[in-house]
């Protein structure tokens, strides 16, 4: 929720499992304006932008970054390049619902926690790696990643440029995301 706007999944889970509707007819992410008297639907995206089950969207200013998965037979800004489900990240204008950009270079897993935002940077972990990306409405791009066995579905937190998460060994890991010039100097 930002200001009075709630972003949530559409009814694609029921459409897929119960009604057996085709992917092109599914509802993807949906935005509602909340008030004391109810909720007004602002916009919804089609089945090319269905949510990734448990991964929450991230709102930065007037842009919402939506993790999505796309089934074969659907097309968003770009065509699906495989015959399997594809995961990605879309940048959407929060007021209008217009998709500004999308990338499949940042792969979200459907049962891992959502990303954490630090200014214009996004930090995301899955069971195999930690990833840092730059959030540009023209297209998010990966800045780097580190192979790290992480406790599956461990949520990350960020403070003062350090990302904290639980490793596969159940240890708390601190990953320094600051520029080298911004790190404290070590004393000899």
C-alpha positions as CSV (number, residue, x, y, z in Angstrom):
1,X,0.0,0.0,0.0
2,X,1.3,3.5,-0.8
3,X,-0.8,6.6,-0.1
4,X,-4.2,5.0,-0.5
5,X,-3.4,2.5,-3.3
6,X,-3.3,-1.3,-2.7
7,X,-1.5,-3.5,-5.2
8,X,-2.5,-7.2,-5.1
9,X,-2.8,-10.4,-7.2
10,X,-5.7,-10.8,-9.5
11,X,-7.8,-14.0,-9.4
12,X,-5.5,-15.9,-11.7
13,X,-5.0,-18.7,-9.2
14,X,-8.7,-19.6,-9.3
15,X,-8.9,-19.0,-13.0
16,X,-6.0,-21.4,-13.6
17,X,-6.8,-24.1,-11.1
18,X,-10.6,-24.1,-10.9
19,X,-12.0,-22.6,-14.1
20,X,-9.2,-23.9,-16.3
21,X,-9.3,-20.7,-18.3
22,X,-6.6,-20.0,-20.8
23,X,-3.7,-17.7,-19.7
24,X,-4.7,-14.9,-22.0
25,X,-8.0,-14.4,-20.1
26,X,-6.4,-14.4,-16.6
27,X,-6.2,-11.2,-14.5
28,X,-2.7,-10.3,-13.4
29,X,-1.8,-7.6,-10.8
30,X,-4.6,-5.3,-9.7
31,X,-4.6,-1.8,-8.1
32,X,-7.3,-0.5,-5.8
33,X,-7.8,3.0,-4.3
34,X,-8.8,2.5,-0.7
35,X,-11.2,4.8,1.3
36,X,-13.3,4.6,4.4
37,X,-16.3,3.5,2.3
38,X,-14.6,0.8,0.2
39,X,-12.2,0.1,-2.6
40,X,-12.3,1.4,-6.1
41,X,-10.5,-0.6,-8.8
42,X,-7.9,1.6,-10.5
43,X,-6.4,-0.7,-13.0
44,X,-5.6,-4.4,-13.7
45,X,-3.0,-6.1,-15.8
46,X,-3.8,-9.0,-18.0
47,X,-2.6,-12.6,-17.7
48,X,0.9,-11.7,-19.1
49,X,1.6,-10.2,-15.6
50,X,0.3,-12.7,-13.1
51,X,1.9,-12.5,-9.7
52,X,4.5,-14.9,-8.5
53,X,2.4,-16.4,-5.7
54,X,4.2,-15.1,-2.6
55,X,6.5,-12.4,-3.8
56,X,5.1,-8.9,-3.0
57,X,5.4,-5.9,-5.3
58,X,7.7,-3.0,-4.4
59,X,6.7,0.6,-4.6
60,X,9.2,3.4,-5.3
61,X,7.8,6.9,-5.7
62,X,5.1,6.6,-8.4
63,X,6.4,3.4,-9.8
64,X,5.5,-0.1,-8.7
65,X,7.9,-3.0,-9.5
66,X,5.9,-6.2,-10.0
67,X,7.5,-9.6,-10.0
68,X,5.5,-11.7,-12.6
69,X,5.4,-15.0,-14.3
70,X,4.2,-15.5,-17.8
71,X,2.7,-18.6,-19.3
72,X,3.2,-19.7,-22.9
73,X,0.5,-18.1,-25.0
74,X,0.6,-14.7,-23.4
75,X,2.5,-11.6,-24.4
76,X,3.4,-8.4,-22.4
77,X,5.7,-5.7,-23.7
78,X,7.9,-8.5,-25.0
79,X,7.1,-11.9,-26.5
80,X,7.7,-15.0,-24.5
81,X,11.0,-16.5,-25.7
82,X,10.5,-20.1,-24.4
83,X,7.8,-22.7,-24.3
84,X,7.9,-22.8,-20.5
85,X,6.8,-20.4,-17.8
86,X,9.0,-17.3,-17.7
87,X,9.6,-15.0,-14.6
88,X,10.5,-11.4,-14.6
89,X,10.1,-7.9,-13.2
90,X,7.9,-5.1,-14.6
91,X,7.9,-1.4,-13.9
92,X,4.3,0.0,-13.8
93,X,3.0,3.6,-13.3
94,X,1.1,3.3,-10.0
95,X,-1.7,5.8,-11.1
96,X,-2.4,4.6,-14.6
97,X,-1.3,0.9,-14.7
98,X,0.8,1.5,-17.8
99,X,3.6,-1.0,-18.1
100,X,6.8,1.1,-18.6
101,X,9.3,-1.7,-18.9
102,X,10.0,-5.3,-18.1
103,X,12.9,-7.6,-17.8
104,X,13.4,-11.4,-17.5
105,X,17.0,-11.0,-16.5
106,X,15.9,-10.8,-12.9
107,X,14.3,-14.1,-12.0
108,X,11.9,-14.3,-9.1
109,X,11.0,-17.6,-7.6
110,X,7.4,-18.1,-6.7
111,X,7.9,-19.1,-3.1
112,X,10.8,-17.0,-2.0
113,X,10.3,-13.7,-0.2
114,X,10.0,-10.4,-1.9
115,X,12.8,-8.0,-2.7
116,X,14.0,-5.2,-0.5
117,X,14.5,-1.7,-1.9
118,X,17.2,0.8,-0.9
119,X,16.7,4.0,-2.8
120,X,16.9,3.0,-6.5
121,X,18.5,-0.4,-5.7
122,X,16.7,-3.7,-5.3
123,X,18.1,-6.5,-3.2
124,X,16.7,-10.0,-3.7
125,X,17.6,-13.5,-2.5
126,X,16.5,-16.9,-3.6
127,X,17.8,-20.3,-2.6
128,X,21.0,-20.0,-4.7
129,X,22.1,-16.4,-4.9
130,X,21.8,-12.8,-3.6
131,X,21.2,-10.2,-6.3
132,X,21.5,-6.4,-6.5
133,X,19.8,-4.5,-9.3
134,X,19.4,-0.9,-10.3
135,X,15.7,0.2,-10.6
136,X,15.4,2.3,-13.8
137,X,11.8,2.8,-15.2
138,X,13.3,2.3,-18.7
139,X,14.4,-1.2,-17.6
140,X,15.9,-2.6,-14.4
141,X,19.4,-4.0,-14.7
142,X,21.4,-6.4,-12.6
143,X,24.4,-4.8,-11.0
144,X,25.8,-8.0,-9.5
145,X,25.0,-11.2,-7.8
146,X,26.8,-13.6,-5.5
147,X,26.3,-17.3,-5.3
148,X,25.3,-18.0,-1.7
149,X,23.4,-21.0,-0.4
150,X,20.6,-19.3,1.5
151,X,18.0,-20.9,3.8
152,X,15.1,-21.3,1.4
153,X,12.6,-18.5,1.7
154,X,14.7,-16.5,4.2
155,X,13.6,-12.9,4.3
156,X,16.3,-10.3,3.9
157,X,16.6,-6.9,5.7
158,X,18.7,-4.0,4.8
159,X,20.2,-1.4,7.1
160,X,23.0,1.2,6.4
161,X,24.0,-0.5,3.2
162,X,24.3,-4.0,4.7
163,X,21.9,-6.8,3.7
164,X,21.2,-9.5,6.4
165,X,19.8,-12.9,5.7
166,X,20.0,-16.5,6.9
167,X,22.3,-18.9,5.1
168,X,21.6,-22.6,4.4
169,X,23.7,-23.3,7.5
170,X,21.3,-21.2,9.5
171,X,23.9,-18.5,10.2
172,X,23.1,-14.8,9.8
173,X,25.0,-13.4,6.9
174,X,25.8,-9.7,6.4
175,X,26.6,-8.7,2.8
176,X,28.1,-5.3,2.3
177,X,26.3,-3.6,-0.6
178,X,28.0,-0.2,-0.2
179,X,30.4,1.2,-2.8
180,X,34.0,0.5,-1.7
181,X,34.5,4.2,-1.3
182,X,31.6,4.4,1.2
183,X,32.8,1.6,3.4
184,X,34.6,2.4,6.7
185,X,38.4,2.2,6.5
186,X,39.9,-0.7,8.4
187,X,42.4,0.2,11.1
188,X,45.8,-1.5,10.8
